[in-house]
Protein backbone atom coordinates (compact mmCIF):
# COMPACT_ATOMS: atom_id res chain seq x y z
CA UNK A 1 0.00 0.00 0.00
CA UNK A 2 1.33 3.44 -0.86
CA UNK A 3 1.16 6.35 1.55
CA UNK A 4 -1.70 8.84 1.72
CA UNK A 5 -1.92 11.55 -0.89
CA UNK A 6 -0.40 14.91 0.15
CA UNK A 7 -3.84 16.51 0.59
CA UNK A 8 -4.77 13.86 3.13
CA UNK A 9 -3.82 13.83 6.81
CA UNK A 10 -2.90 10.63 8.65
CA UNK A 11 -0.28 11.21 11.34
CA UNK A 12 0.32 10.70 15.03
CA UNK A 13 -1.76 13.04 17.16
CA UNK A 14 0.60 15.16 19.29
CA UNK A 15 -1.87 15.52 22.17
CA UNK A 16 -3.31 11.98 22.21
CA UNK A 17 -0.65 9.23 22.29
CA UNK A 18 -1.71 6.12 20.38
CA UNK A 19 -4.20 8.06 18.22
CA UNK A 20 -3.76 9.19 14.62
CA UNK A 21 -5.10 12.47 13.23
CA UNK A 22 -7.25 11.67 10.21
CA UNK A 23 -8.89 13.81 7.52
CA UNK A 24 -8.42 16.16 4.62
CA UNK A 25 -5.98 19.05 4.82
CA UNK A 26 -8.42 21.11 2.74
CA UNK A 27 -10.74 22.79 5.28
CA UNK A 28 -13.32 23.50 2.56
CA UNK A 29 -14.22 19.78 2.19
CA UNK A 30 -17.19 18.20 3.98
CA UNK A 31 -15.06 16.35 6.55
CA UNK A 32 -13.95 19.67 8.05
CA UNK A 33 -17.56 20.27 9.17
CA UNK A 34 -17.20 17.33 11.55
CA UNK A 35 -14.14 18.84 13.22
CA UNK A 36 -10.99 17.07 14.28
CA UNK A 37 -11.11 13.30 13.76
CA UNK A 38 -8.86 10.75 15.41
CA UNK A 39 -8.50 7.01 14.85
CA UNK A 40 -6.73 4.14 16.56
CA UNK A 41 -6.76 0.40 16.22
CA UNK A 42 -7.18 -1.50 19.48
CA UNK A 43 -5.57 -4.82 20.33
CA UNK A 44 -8.86 -6.60 19.54
CA UNK A 45 -8.57 -5.37 15.92
CA UNK A 46 -11.43 -2.86 16.15
CA UNK A 47 -11.01 0.74 15.07
CA UNK A 48 -12.02 3.58 17.34
CA UNK A 49 -12.85 6.82 15.52
CA UNK A 50 -13.47 9.93 17.59
CA UNK A 51 -14.84 13.44 17.14
CA UNK A 52 -16.19 15.98 19.60
CA UNK A 53 -19.57 17.37 18.45
CA UNK A 54 -20.01 21.14 18.71
CA UNK A 55 -22.98 23.52 18.51
CA UNK A 56 -23.05 23.37 14.68
CA UNK A 57 -23.74 19.61 15.00
CA UNK A 58 -26.82 20.12 17.21
CA UNK A 59 -30.54 20.20 16.51
CA UNK A 60 -33.20 22.25 18.33
CA UNK A 61 -33.29 19.69 21.16
CA UNK A 62 -29.58 20.50 21.72
CA UNK A 63 -28.48 16.94 20.92
CA UNK A 64 -26.46 15.76 17.92
CA UNK A 65 -28.44 16.20 14.70
CA UNK A 66 -29.13 12.88 12.95
CA UNK A 67 -27.50 14.14 9.77
CA UNK A 68 -24.31 15.03 11.64
CA UNK A 69 -24.34 11.59 13.31
CA UNK A 70 -24.83 9.89 9.93
CA UNK A 71 -22.03 11.95 8.40
CA UNK A 72 -19.75 10.96 11.27
CA UNK A 73 -20.63 7.29 10.82
CA UNK A 74 -19.98 7.44 7.07
CA UNK A 75 -16.62 9.14 7.52
CA UNK A 76 -15.76 6.67 10.31
CA UNK A 77 -15.99 3.79 7.84
CA UNK A 78 -13.18 5.38 5.83
CA UNK A 79 -11.10 6.35 8.88
CA UNK A 80 -11.36 2.75 10.11
CA UNK A 81 -10.48 1.31 6.70
CA UNK A 82 -7.42 3.60 6.58
CA UNK A 83 -6.48 2.57 10.12
CA UNK A 84 -6.75 -1.09 9.13
CA UNK A 85 -4.34 -0.34 6.26
CA UNK A 86 -6.90 -1.30 3.62
CA UNK A 87 -7.26 2.02 1.77
CA UNK A 88 -5.53 5.37 1.49
CA UNK A 89 -7.02 8.64 0.33
CA UNK A 90 -8.68 8.32 -3.00
CA UNK A 91 -11.85 7.39 -4.74
CA UNK A 92 -13.32 4.75 -2.43
CA UNK A 93 -17.09 5.19 -2.03
CA UNK A 94 -19.85 4.16 0.34
CA UNK A 95 -22.17 1.67 -1.36
CA UNK A 96 -24.61 1.35 1.52
CA UNK A 97 -24.97 2.48 5.10
CA UNK A 98 -27.59 1.08 7.47
CA UNK A 99 -28.08 2.91 10.74
CA UNK A 100 -30.33 2.65 13.77
CA UNK A 101 -30.37 5.69 16.04
CA UNK A 102 -30.65 4.63 19.67
CA UNK A 103 -29.89 7.72 21.77
CA UNK A 104 -29.40 11.47 21.53
CA UNK A 105 -25.72 12.32 21.59
CA UNK A 106 -24.52 15.13 23.82
CA UNK A 107 -22.76 18.23 22.50
CA UNK A 108 -19.22 18.94 23.71
CA UNK A 109 -18.50 15.34 24.76
CA UNK A 110 -16.36 13.00 22.61
CA UNK A 111 -18.35 10.71 20.34
CA UNK A 112 -16.76 7.46 19.28
CA UNK A 113 -17.48 5.00 16.48
CA UNK A 114 -16.19 1.51 17.22
CA UNK A 115 -15.80 -0.19 13.86
CA UNK A 116 -14.97 -3.77 12.96
CA UNK A 117 -14.15 -5.29 9.60
CA UNK A 118 -16.47 -8.19 8.83
CA UNK A 119 -14.99 -9.16 5.47
CA UNK A 120 -12.76 -7.87 2.70
CA UNK A 121 -13.09 -8.98 -0.92
CA UNK A 122 -11.15 -7.81 -3.96
CA UNK A 123 -13.24 -4.64 -4.30
CA UNK A 124 -15.40 -4.41 -1.16
CA UNK A 125 -15.11 -3.85 2.59
CA UNK A 126 -17.97 -4.92 4.85
CA UNK A 127 -17.96 -3.12 8.21
CA UNK A 128 -20.19 -2.67 11.23
CA UNK A 129 -20.06 -0.89 14.54
CA UNK A 130 -21.51 1.13 17.38
CA UNK A 131 -21.42 4.83 18.13
CA UNK A 132 -20.89 5.36 21.85
CA UNK A 133 -20.49 8.31 24.16
CA UNK A 134 -19.35 8.80 27.74
CA UNK A 135 -17.31 6.82 30.23
CA UNK A 136 -19.96 4.10 30.34
CA UNK A 137 -19.94 3.82 26.50
CA UNK A 138 -23.65 4.60 26.19
CA UNK A 139 -24.81 3.44 22.75
CA UNK A 140 -26.05 6.25 20.47
CA UNK A 141 -26.35 4.26 17.21
CA UNK A 142 -25.50 0.98 15.54
CA UNK A 143 -24.53 0.68 11.88
CA UNK A 144 -23.26 -1.47 9.06
CA UNK A 145 -21.87 -0.36 5.74
CA UNK A 146 -20.06 -1.39 2.59
CA UNK A 147 -17.19 0.50 0.97
CA UNK A 148 -16.06 -0.06 -2.61
CA UNK A 149 -12.28 0.29 -2.62
CA UNK A 150 -10.59 2.61 -5.12
CA UNK A 151 -10.00 1.29 -8.61
CA UNK A 152 -6.43 0.52 -9.59
CA UNK A 153 -4.78 3.44 -11.41
CA UNK A 154 -5.09 3.25 -15.20
CA UNK A 155 -1.90 2.82 -17.13
Phi, psi and omega in degrees: 000135177276165180288168180296154177295155184302332181280000183249144183250124173207094185210161180302138179277124184293335184259354183225086181305138180089351180253150176251138170286139184220136174150186178273145174285335181282107183289357178266001178274159183308317184306329181298331178300328182282345181089192182296134179241141177230152178219147172210155178252123180278168181300334180279001178087000178272147175269144172242122181243131188230142170219164174241108182295141180242182183306320181295348178264003186264160172252188183291343175275002180062033170241172183296128178297141180303323179294321178293320178296316180296318177299317178298316180298313181302311181295327179297327177301318182285321177297319178295314180300321176295316178299325178286350181080022185264336177216161169241188177297144179163215190255030172295150181223154174279125176270321176207155179212115179252130185222140170239119177279132185242328181213165178267113182290145182272144178280140176085001180241133182309139179244135186229131172262127177253111192244136174235146177275122177273318182196147173238132172246187180303323184241346190237151171238128177251121185230159173209165179180185178234146169257125183233162178211143175091167181297332180268009179051052177296130184282126178258329181197158170233151186207161168215149182203163179234131176248134170267121182293158180300148174289153175295144178301141177282145181257000000 
